[in-house]
Amino acid sequence: MDVYFDITNNRLVQTGVPATSEFWDGHWRKGGIENILRNAKDNRFVVLLTKRYLKNGCILEGGCGAGGKVYALKLGGYRVIGIDFARDTVQELNNMMPELDIRWGDVRDLSFSDGYFDGYWSFGVIEHFYDGYESIVREMHRVLKKGGFAFVAFPYISPLRRLKIRLGLYPHWQEEEEGVDNFYQFVLDHKKVIADFKQNGFLVLRTEFLDGIKCIKDEIGLFKPLLQHIYDSKSPCLKILKCLFNKICSCFAGHMALLIVKKV
């Protein structure tokens, strides 16, 4: 994956693998959809965070991928609908777990009526659209009830990445057709994203930074072999070490920013 700094828009651009529906079908198949669903039973983070703000109700996950969060929230007592544009993945999920309400769709043009949902999860979605995430945010606002909550996570320019920008360690982005065709995702300025949500009728309640171990292993090659081993390990001891490492490092080297916002 190649990474560039877009000086005009203050964001990083990652290229190399276009984030098409075919790519995501292959990605989820490689990760093992059945395994992802099995592990969803232990996804306490999503359920516990949601329950802080929304005790019950109907939730949409826009860009639900292999359905892990949809399943976790359903087990947590919510009515959940998942939307994704990877057709084969949606079909496989429908065949494998018909009790989950997962549908093919486009997060930029949802088929639901205004104010249909109490909550909305968007985890690692808004960064994959080269034309921007404005239409996603507008649709999010439209389908949420007044007072509804959205949980939105995306890769962000952490202090570590900001330091690398200042040191000139990323080549500058030149908008050429080949690069755009191979666009994978943006790494966004979280302050800009916050401002855009406010402009579109949301109150930002909280910002968290997540997954410091991923940011450090991706950004500092010297540590990657060791940190990749910890990151991928299923060992209970290494899982605890990973959790502690993430908590310590996420403030200056988080990979993702998570916004909790409320429709006003």
SULLINTA-V305477 format. One record per pair of residues at least 12 apart in sequence whose ideal C-beta (glycine too) atoms are under 10 Angstrom apart, sorted by the first residue. I is the first residue (numbers start at 1). J is the second residue. D is the distance in whole Angstrom. If there is no record, write none. Layout:
BEGIN
[[I	J	D] [I	J	D]]
END
This chain:
BEGIN
[[1	14	5] [1	15	7] [1	16	4] [1	17	7] [1	182	10] [1	184	7] [1	185	9] [1	218	9] [2	14	7] [2	15	5] [2	16	5] [2	170	10] [2	171	8] [2	173	10] [2	179	8] [2	182	8] [2	184	9] [3	15	8] [3	16	9] [3	161	9] [3	164	9] [3	169	9] [3	170	6] [3	171	8] [3	173	9] [3	184	10] [3	187	8] [3	218	9] [3	219	9] [4	170	6] [4	171	5] [4	172	6] [4	173	4] [4	174	8] [4	175	10] [4	179	8] [5	157	9] [5	161	9] [5	164	9] [5	165	5] [5	168	9] [5	169	9] [5	170	4] [5	171	7] [5	172	6] [5	173	6] [5	187	9] [6	170	9] [6	172	8] [6	173	4] [6	174	10] [6	175	8] [6	186	8] [6	187	10] [7	165	9] [7	170	10] [7	172	6] [7	173	7] [8	172	9] [8	173	8] [8	175	9] [9	132	10] [9	173	9] [9	186	8] [9	188	9] [9	189	8] [9	192	8] [10	157	8] [10	162	10] [10	165	9] [10	188	9] [10	189	5] [10	191	9] [10	192	7] [11	127	9] [11	155	10] [11	156	9] [11	157	7] [11	173	9] [11	185	10] [11	186	5] [11	187	6] [11	188	5] [11	189	6] [11	192	8] [11	193	10] [12	127	10] [12	155	8] [12	156	9] [12	157	7] [12	161	7] [12	164	9] [12	165	8] [12	170	7] [12	173	8] [12	185	9] [12	186	7] [12	187	4] [12	188	8] [12	189	9] [13	130	9] [13	170	9] [13	172	10] [13	173	5] [13	174	10] [13	175	9] [13	179	8] [13	180	9] [13	183	7] [13	184	9] [13	185	8] [13	186	6] [13	187	8] [14	127	9] [14	128	10] [14	155	8] [14	182	10] [14	183	8] [14	184	5] [14	185	5] [14	186	7] [14	187	7] [14	218	10] [15	173	9] [15	178	9] [15	179	5] [15	180	8] [15	181	9] [15	182	5] [15	183	6] [15	184	6] [15	185	9] [16	179	10] [16	182	6] [16	183	9] [16	184	6] [17	182	7] [17	183	9] [17	184	5] [17	185	9] [18	128	10] [18	130	10] [18	180	9] [18	181	6] [18	182	6] [18	183	6] [18	184	7] [19	125	10] [19	127	9] [19	128	4] [19	129	9] [19	130	9] [19	182	10] [19	183	7] [19	184	5] [19	185	6] [20	85	9] [20	86	9] [20	128	10] [21	84	9] [21	85	5] [21	86	5] [21	87	6] [21	88	8] [21	89	8] [21	90	10] [21	104	9] [22	86	8] [22	87	9] [22	88	8] [23	86	8] [23	128	10] [23	184	9] [24	63	9] [24	65	7] [24	66	9] [24	84	8] [24	85	8] [24	86	4] [24	87	10] [24	88	9] [24	89	6] [24	128	9] [25	84	10] [25	86	5] [25	87	7] [25	88	4] [25	89	5] [25	90	9] [25	91	10] [25	92	9] [26	86	9] [26	88	9] [26	89	9] [27	65	8] [27	66	9] [27	86	8] [27	89	9] [28	65	6] [28	66	4] [28	67	9] [28	68	10] [28	84	9] [28	86	7] [28	88	9] [28	89	5] [28	92	8] [28	93	9] [29	66	9] [29	86	10] [29	88	8] [29	89	8] [29	92	8] [31	65	9] [31	66	7] [31	68	10] [32	66	8] [33	65	9] [33	66	5] [33	67	7] [33	68	9] [33	89	7] [33	92	6] [33	93	7] [33	96	7] [33	97	9] [34	66	9] [34	92	9] [34	96	7] [34	97	9] [35	66	9] [35	68	10] [36	65	8] [36	66	4] [36	67	7] [36	68	5] [36	69	10] [36	71	9] [36	93	10] [37	66	7] [37	67	6] [37	68	6] [37	70	9] [37	71	5] [37	72	9] [37	93	8] [37	96	7] [37	97	7] [37	100	8] [38	68	9] [38	71	9] [39	68	7] [39	71	10] [39	72	9] [40	66	9] [40	67	8] [40	68	4] [40	69	7] [40	70	8] [40	71	4] [40	72	4] [40	73	9] [40	74	9] [40	75	7] [41	68	10] [41	71	8] [41	72	7] [41	75	6] [42	72	8] [43	68	6] [43	69	7] [43	71	8] [43	72	4] [43	73	9] [43	75	9] [43	76	9] [44	72	8] [44	76	9] [45	69	10] [45	72	9] [45	210	9] [45	258	10] [46	61	9] [46	68	9] [46	69	5] [46	70	10] [46	72	5] [46	73	6] [46	76	8] [46	121	7] [46	123	8] [46	151	8] [47	69	9] [47	72	6] [47	73	6] [47	74	10] [47	75	7] [47	76	4] [47	77	9] [47	78	8] [48	76	9] [49	121	10] [49	151	7] [49	206	10] [49	208	9] [49	258	8] [49	260	8] [50	69	9] [50	72	9] [50	73	7] [50	76	7] [50	77	10] [50	78	7] [50	119	7] [50	121	8] [50	149	8] [50	151	7] [50	260	10] [51	73	10] [51	76	7] [51	77	9] [51	78	9] [52	149	9] [52	205	10] [52	206	9] [52	260	8] [53	118	10] [53	119	8] [53	148	10] [53	149	5] [53	150	10] [53	151	8] [53	205	8] [53	206	9] [53	260	7] [53	262	8] [54	73	10] [54	78	8] [54	118	6] [54	119	5] [54	147	10] [54	148	8] [54	149	5] [54	151	9] [55	77	9] [55	78	9] [55	118	10] [56	76	9] [56	77	6] [56	78	7] [56	79	8] [56	118	8] [56	119	10] [57	77	10] [57	78	7] [57	79	7] [57	80	10] [57	117	8] [57	118	3] [57	119	6] [57	145	8] [57	148	8] [57	149	9] [58	78	7] [58	79	4] [58	80	8] [58	81	7] [58	112	10] [58	116	7] [58	117	5] [58	118	5] [58	119	8] [58	145	9] [58	148	10] [59	73	6] [59	74	9] [59	76	10] [59	78	5] [59	79	7] [59	80	5] [59	81	8] [59	82	9] [59	117	6] [59	118	7] [59	119	4] [59	120	7] [59	121	6] [59	148	9] [59	149	9] [59	150	10] [59	151	9] [60	80	8] [60	81	5] [60	82	8] [60	83	7] [60	101	10] [60	105	10] [60	107	9] [60	110	8] [60	112	7] [60	116	8] [60	117	5] [60	118	9] [60	119	7] [60	120	5] [60	121	7] [60	122	9] [60	139	10] [60	140	9] [60	143	7] [60	144	9] [60	148	10] [60	150	9] [61	73	7] [61	80	7] [61	81	7] [61	82	5] [61	83	7] [61	84	9] [61	102	9] [61	107	10] [61	119	9] [61	120	8] [61	121	4] [61	122	7] [61	123	8] [61	125	9] [61	151	9] [62	81	9] [62	82	8] [62	83	5] [62	84	8] [62	105	8] [62	106	9] [62	107	4] [62	108	9] [62	110	8] [62	117	10] [62	120	6] [62	121	7] [62	122	5] [62	123	9] [62	125	6] [62	126	9] [62	136	7] [62	139	8] [62	140	7] [62	143	9] [62	150	9] [62	152	9] [63	82	9] [63	83	7] [63	84	6] [63	85	8] [63	86	9] [63	105	10] [63	106	10] [63	107	6] [63	121	9] [63	122	6] [63	123	7] [63	124	7] [63	125	4] [63	126	9] [63	128	8] [63	136	9] [64	80	9] [64	81	9] [64	82	3] [64	83	6] [64	84	5] [64	86	10] [64	89	9] [64	90	9] [64	93	9] [64	100	9] [64	102	6] [64	103	9] [64	105	10] [64	107	10] [64	121	8] [64	122	10] [64	123	9] [64	125	9] [65	82	8] [65	84	6] [65	86	7] [65	89	7] [65	90	10] [65	93	9] [65	102	10] [65	123	8] [65	124	8] [65	125	9] [66	82	10] [66	84	9] [66	86	9] [66	89	6] [66	92	9] [66	93	7] [66	96	10] [66	102	10] [67	80	9] [67	82	6] [67	84	8] [67	89	8] [67	90	9] [67	92	9] [67	93	5] [67	94	10] [67	96	9] [67	97	7] [67	100	6] [67	101	10] [67	102	5] [68	82	10] [68	123	10] [69	82	8] [69	121	6] [69	123	7] [69	151	10] [70	82	4] [70	83	10] [70	84	10] [70	93	9] [70	97	9] [70	100	6] [70	101	8] [70	102	6] [70	121	9] [71	93	9] [71	97	7] [71	99	9] [71	100	6] [71	102	9] [72	121	10] [73	119	9] [73	121	7] [74	97	10] [74	99	8] [74	100	7] [74	101	9] [78	118	9] [78	119	8] [79	101	8] [79	117	9] [79	118	9] [80	100	8] [80	101	7] [80	102	9] [80	117	10] [80	119	9] [80	121	9] [81	100	9] [81	101	5] [81	102	8] [81	103	7] [81	105	9] [81	112	8] [81	116	9] [81	117	8] [82	100	7] [82	101	7] [82	102	4] [82	103	7] [82	105	9] [82	121	9] [83	101	10] [83	102	8] [83	103	6] [83	104	8] [83	105	4] [83	106	8] [83	107	6] [83	110	7] [83	111	9] [83	112	9] [83	125	10] [84	102	7] [84	103	8] [84	104	7] [84	105	7] [84	106	9] [84	107	9] [84	125	9] [85	104	7] [85	105	7] [85	106	6] [85	107	8] [85	108	10] [86	104	8] [87	104	6] [88	104	10] [89	102	9] [89	104	9] [90	102	6] [90	103	7] [90	104	5] [90	105	9] [91	104	8] [106	135	9] [106	136	9] [106	139	9] [107	120	10] [107	122	7] [107	125	6] [107	126	9] [107	129	9] [107	133	9] [107	135	8] [107	136	5] [107	137	10] [107	139	7] [107	140	8] [108	129	8] [108	131	9] [108	132	10] [108	133	9] [108	134	9] [108	135	4] [108	136	6] [108	137	10] [108	138	9] [108	139	6] [109	135	8] [109	136	10] [109	139	7] [110	136	10] [110	139	5] [110	140	9] [110	142	8] [110	143	6] [111	143	9] [112	139	9] [112	142	9] [112	143	5] [112	144	10] [113	142	9] [113	143	8] [114	141	10] [114	142	6] [114	143	7] [114	144	9] [114	145	9] [115	142	8] [115	143	7] [115	144	7] [115	145	5] [115	146	7] [115	147	10] [115	148	8] [115	263	9] [116	142	9] [116	143	5] [116	144	8] [116	145	8] [116	148	9] [117	140	9] [117	142	10] [117	143	5] [117	144	6] [117	145	7] [117	148	6] [117	149	10] [117	150	9] [117	263	10] [118	144	8] [118	145	6] [118	147	9] [118	148	5] [118	149	7] [119	144	8] [119	145	9] [119	148	6] [119	149	5] [119	150	7] [119	151	7] [120	139	9] [120	140	5] [120	141	9] [120	143	7] [120	144	6] [120	148	7] [120	149	7] [120	150	4] [120	151	7] [120	152	8] [120	261	9] [120	263	9] [121	149	10] [121	150	8] [121	151	5] [121	152	8] [121	153	9] [122	136	7] [122	137	9] [122	140	7] [122	150	7] [122	151	7] [122	152	5] [122	153	7] [122	154	8] [122	259	9] [123	151	8] [123	152	8] [123	153	5] [123	154	9] [123	256	8] [123	258	8] [124	152	10] [124	153	6] [124	154	7] [124	155	8] [124	185	8] [124	255	10] [124	256	7] [125	152	8] [125	153	8] [125	154	8] [125	185	10] [126	140	9] [126	152	7] [126	153	9] [126	154	5] [126	155	10] [126	185	9] [126	186	9] [126	188	8] [126	193	8] [126	196	10] [127	153	10] [127	154	5] [127	155	6] [127	156	9] [127	184	9] [127	185	4] [127	186	5] [127	187	7] [127	188	6] [127	193	9] [127	256	10] [128	154	9] [128	183	8] [128	184	7] [128	185	5] [128	186	8] [129	183	9] [129	185	9] [129	186	9] [130	175	10] [130	179	10] [130	180	6] [130	181	10] [130	183	5] [130	184	10] [130	185	9] [130	186	8] [132	186	9] [132	196	9] [133	152	9] [133	154	8] [133	186	9] [133	188	8] [133	193	8] [133	196	8] [133	197	10] [134	196	7] [134	199	9] [134	200	8] [136	152	9] [136	200	10] [137	150	9] [137	152	8] [137	193	9] [137	196	6] [137	197	6] [137	199	9] [137	200	5] [137	201	9] [137	202	8] [137	261	9] [138	200	6] [138	201	9] [140	152	8] [140	197	9] [140	200	8] [140	201	10] [140	202	8] [140	261	9] [140	263	8] [141	197	9] [141	200	5] [141	201	5] [141	202	7] [141	261	9] [141	263	6] [141	264	10] [142	200	10] [142	201	10] [142	263	9] [143	263	10] [144	201	9] [144	202	9] [144	261	9] [144	262	9] [144	263	5] [145	263	7] [146	201	10] [146	262	9] [146	263	6] [146	264	7] [147	203	10] [147	262	7] [147	263	6] [147	264	8] [148	202	10] [148	261	10] [148	262	7] [148	263	5] [149	202	10] [149	203	10] [149	205	8] [149	260	7] [149	261	7] [149	262	6] [149	263	8] [150	197	8] [150	202	7] [150	259	8] [150	260	8] [150	261	5] [150	262	8] [150	263	7] [151	206	10] [151	208	10] [151	258	7] [151	259	8] [151	260	6] [151	261	8] [152	193	8] [152	197	8] [152	202	9] [152	204	10] [152	257	9] [152	258	7] [152	259	5] [152	260	8] [152	261	7] [153	208	9] [153	210	7] [153	211	9] [153	255	10] [153	256	5] [153	257	7] [153	258	4] [153	259	8] [154	185	9] [154	186	8] [154	187	8] [154	188	6] [154	190	8] [154	193	7] [154	255	10] [154	256	6] [154	257	6] [154	258	8] [154	259	8] [155	185	7] [155	186	7] [155	187	4] [155	188	7] [155	190	10] [155	211	9] [155	214	9] [155	215	9] [155	218	10] [155	254	9] [155	255	6] [155	256	6] [155	257	8] [156	186	10] [156	187	6] [156	188	6] [156	189	7] [156	190	4] [156	191	9] [156	192	10] [156	193	8] [156	207	9] [156	209	7] [156	210	10] [156	215	9] [156	254	7] [156	255	8] [156	256	7] [156	257	4] [156	258	9] [156	259	10] [157	186	10] [157	187	6] [157	188	7] [157	189	5] [157	190	7] [157	191	9] [157	192	10] [157	257	9] [158	187	9] [158	190	9] [158	209	7] [158	211	10] [158	212	8] [158	215	6] [158	216	10] [158	219	8] [158	249	9] [158	250	8] [158	251	9] [158	252	7] [158	253	5] [158	254	5] [158	255	7] [158	256	9] [158	257	8] [159	209	10] [159	215	10] [159	251	8] [159	252	5] [159	253	7] [159	254	9] [160	212	9] [160	215	6] [160	216	7] [160	218	10] [160	219	6] [160	220	8] [160	249	9] [160	252	6] [160	253	4] [160	254	9] [160	255	10] [161	187	7] [161	215	7] [161	218	9] [161	219	6] [161	253	8] [161	254	10] [161	255	9] [162	189	9] [162	252	10] [163	219	9] [163	252	9] [163	253	10] [164	219	6] [164	220	9] [169	219	9] [170	187	10] [187	215	10] [187	255	9] [187	256	10] [187	257	10] [188	257	8] [189	257	10] [190	207	7] [190	209	8] [190	254	9] [190	256	10] [190	257	4] [190	258	9] [190	259	8] [191	207	9] [191	257	10] [193	207	10] [193	257	7] [193	259	7] [194	207	7] [194	257	9] [194	259	7] [194	261	9] [197	259	7] [197	261	5] [197	262	10] [197	263	10] [198	261	9] [198	264	9] [200	261	10] [200	263	9] [201	261	10] [201	262	10] [201	263	6] [201	264	6] [202	259	9] [202	260	10] [202	261	4] [202	262	7] [202	263	6] [202	264	7] [203	260	10] [203	261	6] [203	262	5] [203	263	8] [203	264	5] [204	259	6] [204	260	8] [204	261	5] [204	262	8] [205	259	8] [205	260	5] [205	261	6] [205	262	6] [206	258	8] [206	259	7] [206	260	4] [206	261	9] [206	262	10] [207	257	6] [207	258	7] [207	259	6] [207	260	8] [207	261	10] [208	250	8] [208	251	10] [208	254	8] [208	256	9] [208	257	7] [208	258	4] [208	259	8] [208	260	8] [209	246	10] [209	249	9] [209	250	5] [209	251	6] [209	252	9] [209	253	9] [209	254	3] [209	255	8] [209	256	7] [209	257	6] [209	258	7] [210	246	7] [210	247	10] [210	250	6] [210	254	6] [210	255	7] [210	256	4] [210	257	8] [210	258	6] [211	231	9] [211	242	10] [211	245	10] [211	246	6] [211	249	9] [211	250	7] [211	253	9] [211	254	6] [211	255	4] [211	256	5] [211	258	10] [212	227	10] [212	242	10] [212	245	7] [212	246	5] [212	247	8] [212	248	7] [212	249	3] [212	250	4] [212	251	8] [212	252	8] [212	253	5] [212	254	5] [212	255	7] [212	256	10] [213	227	6] [213	228	9] [213	230	7] [213	231	6] [213	241	9] [213	242	6] [213	243	9] [213	244	10] [213	245	5] [213	246	5] [213	248	10] [213	249	7] [213	250	9] [213	253	8] [213	254	10] [213	255	8] [214	227	8] [214	228	9] [214	231	7] [214	242	10] [214	246	9] [214	249	10] [214	250	10] [214	253	9] [214	254	9] [214	255	4] [214	256	8] [215	227	10] [215	246	10] [215	249	8] [215	250	8] [215	252	9] [215	253	4] [215	254	6] [215	255	4] [215	256	9] [216	231	10] [216	245	8] [216	246	10] [216	249	6] [216	250	10] [216	252	10] [216	253	5] [216	254	10] [216	255	9] [217	229	10] [217	230	9] [217	231	6] [217	253	10] [217	255	9] [218	253	10] [218	255	7] [219	253	7] [219	255	9] [220	253	9] [227	242	9] [227	245	8] [230	242	5] [230	245	7] [231	245	9] [231	246	10]]
END
